[in-house]
Amino acid sequence: MTSQLTTCFSHLNTTGLNSISTTKPSNAVCFPLPCRRLLPASCRVRRQDFNLQPQNEPIKKVPDEQNSADEKLQSNTDAQHSHTWKHGRSDIKPWTMDIHVQESSVELSDTQLQNSYETKRYVEKDADLYILNQTRNRAVQDLQDILHEKEVLQERIEYLEKRLAETEAQLEVAIQERVRGEHLETKYSVSQENLSEMHSTQRISRKDQRDEIENSHLLLDRETRQADKPITLFQRNQDLQKKVEERTLDVETVDYMPWEFWSNLLLIIDGWSLEKKISIEEAKVLREKVWKRDRSILHTYMSVKEKSEHEIISAFLATSATSSGLYVVHIAAEMAPVVKVGGLGDVVGGLCKELQRSGHLVEIILPKYDCMNYDRIKGLRALDAEMHSYFDGQLYNNKIWVGTVEGLPVYFIEPVHHGRLFRRGKIYGDHDDFKRFSFFSRAALEFLHQSGKKPDIIHCHDWHTAFVAPLYWDVFVPKGLNSARICFTCHNYEYQGTAPASELSSCGLDPHRLNKPDRLQDNKAHDRVNLVKGGIVFSNIVTTVSPTYAQQLQTMEDGQGLDSTIRSQSHKFFGILNGIDTDTWNPNTDAHLKAKYNASDLQGKSKNKDELRKKLGLSSTHPRMPLVGCVTRLVPHKGVSLIRHAIYRTLEMGGQFVLLGSSPIPEIQKEFENVARHFQYHDHVRLILTYDEPLSHLIYAASDMFVIPSIFEPCGLTPMIAMRYGAIPIARKTGGIKDSVFDVDDDKVPYELRNGFTFLKADEQGLDNALERAFKLYQGSHQSWDQLVQKDMNMDFSWKPSAEKFEELYCNAVGRAKRRNIRI
């Protein structure tokens, strides 16, 4: 049995560890290693009471301490292998061997068995270290090979890229040479044909032919060189002509310069004045030249714009002065598109742009709210100048910002006040609105006075800036700001700005002097003042937003308590129908629309209807189904009960309804939220109870009809915008709507003015009648409906007619003041 065991170990040594160094003992126990790894040996030698004779040389003994430690290690190993055999191991390879020595066959001594185990352990350890070292060396070598190959490949790539670029360049040159060669070859062929004809007809000698051919080649080369010169000269002439045209456009043709340019120039001049770099009189002269778009000041600016500020100022002051037109300053709480809550913002923006187009110098003063649309202001910057204004018994500093809004120069006043007057995340609705806007009105006049401006007209809007009228006459005329006539426009007499009379003192007005029946005292509560009444009494011109609304205000039923005051001031009270900004509201250029369209091509309108349906999740099964729109503030005078009724009636008649709007009144907002939830998943109704400017444009464009069932309406910009986009208005005849919407079935109105469906009584029956007639025409005759749409889209609702009336009122007021030189 001893010989069998020795033979077994020798066999394993010769067939397995071929890579182990030959310096190892010849009788070492060896095991085969797959994939260069030494796997755990599976041989077992069970300790018995019989002796096993060693083969070859005796095994070297190791110290007892080491033997003791090895025995512990071996016992752990045996335990592990015993567990493996009990449970069966699936990772035992076919080439592994287990040697079981029977107790009755061989007997080994403890010393011999320990030496055998020690030898096995050293062999396995040396083999593991050797293979680990070999593997590491091989991995390092592989990594070095990979890095070297990477460098070689990178060099090869760079070389190939270089060659590719050279090849492409050579190819391009070859193509050009080929084209040139083909051209020359063509000419040469023509020359050869000519020469052949000459030979056949004139019978010249062969020598002459050769000479002629050579001359032709020389001539061809010369002509080719000469042909390149005109091309070069032509290109140079084109560049020169372009520069001349650009220079002519910049300097000579003033009309090509946008209003943005002139407004920026005006703000630069005002900055110089406020920063004391030029005098007030010098600024006045330069402003006059700018608002008239004088060619000389444009030429001066173009010639010195790259120079220093001191040189630019000197060049400007060297120009002569020209003056004509009016200087108009608007003071308001809103201006579209920078800050807009309602129609006031639209009026200020649209009217000012039209006055500017008419050749007048127009400036706007606004509060600097923290919630404005700052992205619509160009060149916004703060002036390096201090401007103080009085309030609550002390002087407060104000920071003045300037910028242009759609080509108009705008001044923004930012109060340095502990109350954070205009830094509250909203425009209106605070308990101290009276205090906030009285501060602003006083600061706006202080700005005009301290900057040395001398406007012809100061135009203030609604109760928020009605403070301007009494402040101007009682405080600032004595200080020297006395060049202007005051124009006051109230856009909605429902909002009058009343407060205890004592609050007037904060901005420097005298409550005792002004709280009287013929001045600011409220007609209903004598201990309160009414700012709208003050604006009417202390202004030279008073206007409202439509002729019909102006007539209604003078009646007790619709006068909102101010009818007697208005009647007493009727000589200066005018109703001028507002227009709309046709640049902003233009379906042919509107960036918010899916498809542009106009009166001549209505295809885009149906595409916008599809887009709105898709956006809001409405059914598109019947494309021709009429869509009724409504964009409004949900307040009582807008007819909220009739709006709700219109939703259900539209469904009954087979139409779709979309409402966009919200209410500042919690009860109304909650009521419509319940309606919105009811129709949340309906195929034909959607309510969006917020304000969304881009969505409003899309609703106007997508709608076939528009519902405006107002109880009263000062102007009615909504039906004008709706008609601009080809949505036929269904409106109640009141206020400004009566001046702009005329029923299609009204024979008393000229045909060309009939543009919608109207009703008189503010009840469901009147609304139903107008809706039914509109649906009947829409569903009965496509051609008749499209003709009505085209007629409405071609109507002129621009600001031009309205601005001309304002201009006439301005000029008359200024003319009377110059002739009589008296106050109101």
Sequence and secondary structure as in RCSB ss.txt:
>XXXX:A:sequence
MTSQLTTCFSHLNTTGLNSISTTKPSNAVCFPLPCRRLLPASCRVRRQDFNLQPQNEPIKKVPDEQNSADEKLQS
NTDAQHSHTWKHGRSDIKPWTMDIHVQESSVELSDTQLQNSYETKRYVEKDADLYILNQTRNRAVQDLQDILHEK
EVLQERIEYLEKRLAETEAQLEVAIQERVRGEHLETKYSVSQENLSEMHSTQRISRKDQRDEIENSHLLLDRETR
QADKPITLFQRNQDLQKKVEERTLDVETVDYMPWEFWSNLLLIIDGWSLEKKISIEEAKVLREKVWKRDRSILHT
YMSVKEKSEHEIISAFLATSATSSGLYVVHIAAEMAPVVKVGGLGDVVGGLCKELQRSGHLVEIILPKYDCMNYD
RIKGLRALDAEMHSYFDGQLYNNKIWVGTVEGLPVYFIEPVHHGRLFRRGKIYGDHDDFKRFSFFSRAALEFLHQ
SGKKPDIIHCHDWHTAFVAPLYWDVFVPKGLNSARICFTCHNYEYQGTAPASELSSCGLDPHRLNKPDRLQDNKA
HDRVNLVKGGIVFSNIVTTVSPTYAQQLQTMEDGQGLDSTIRSQSHKFFGILNGIDTDTWNPNTDAHLKAKYNAS
DLQGKSKNKDELRKKLGLSSTHPRMPLVGCVTRLVPHKGVSLIRHAIYRTLEMGGQFVLLGSSPIPEIQKEFENV
ARHFQYHDHVRLILTYDEPLSHLIYAASDMFVIPSIFEPCGLTPMIAMRYGAIPIARKTGGIKDSVFDVDDDKVP
YELRNGFTFLKADEQGLDNALERAFKLYQGSHQSWDQLVQKDMNMDFSWKPSAEKFEELYCNAVGRAKRRNIRI
>XXXX:A:secstr
 HHHHHHHHHHHHHHS TTS TTS TT      GGG            SS     SS      HHHHHHHHHHHH
HHHHHHHHHHHH  S   TT       TTT    HHHHHHHHHHHHHHHHHHHHHHHHHHHHHHHHHHHHHHHHH
HHHHHHHHHHHHHHHHHHHHHHHHHHHHHHHHHHHHHHHHHHHHHHHHHHHH   HHHHHHHHHHHHHHHHHHHH
HHHHHHHHHHHHHHHHHHHHHHIIIII GGGS HHHHHHHHHHHHHHHHTTSS HHHHHHHHHHHHTT HHHHHH
HHHHTTS HHHHHHHHHTS     S EEEEE S BTTTB SSHHHHHHHHHHHHHHHTT EEEEEEE  TTS GG
G EEEEE S  EEEEETTEEEEEEEEEEEETTEEEEEEEE  TT TT SS SS  TTHHHHHHHHHHHHHHHHHH
TT   SEEEEETGGGTTHHHHIIIIITTTT  S EEEEE S TT   EEEGGGGGGGT  HHHH STTTTB SS 
TTEEEHHHHHHHH SEEEES HHHHHHTTSTTTSTT HHHHHHTGGGEEE      TTTS TTT TTSSS  BTT
B HHHHHHHHHHHHHHT   S TTS EEEEE    GGG HHHHHHHHHHHHHTT EEEEE   SSHHHHHHHHHH
HHHTTT SSEEEE S  HHHHHHHHHH SEEEE  S  SS HHHHHHHHTT EEEEE  HHHHHH  BTT TTS 
GGG  BEEESSSSHHHHHHHHHHHHHHHHH HHHHHHHHHHHHTS  SSHHHHHHHHHHHHHHHHHHHHH    
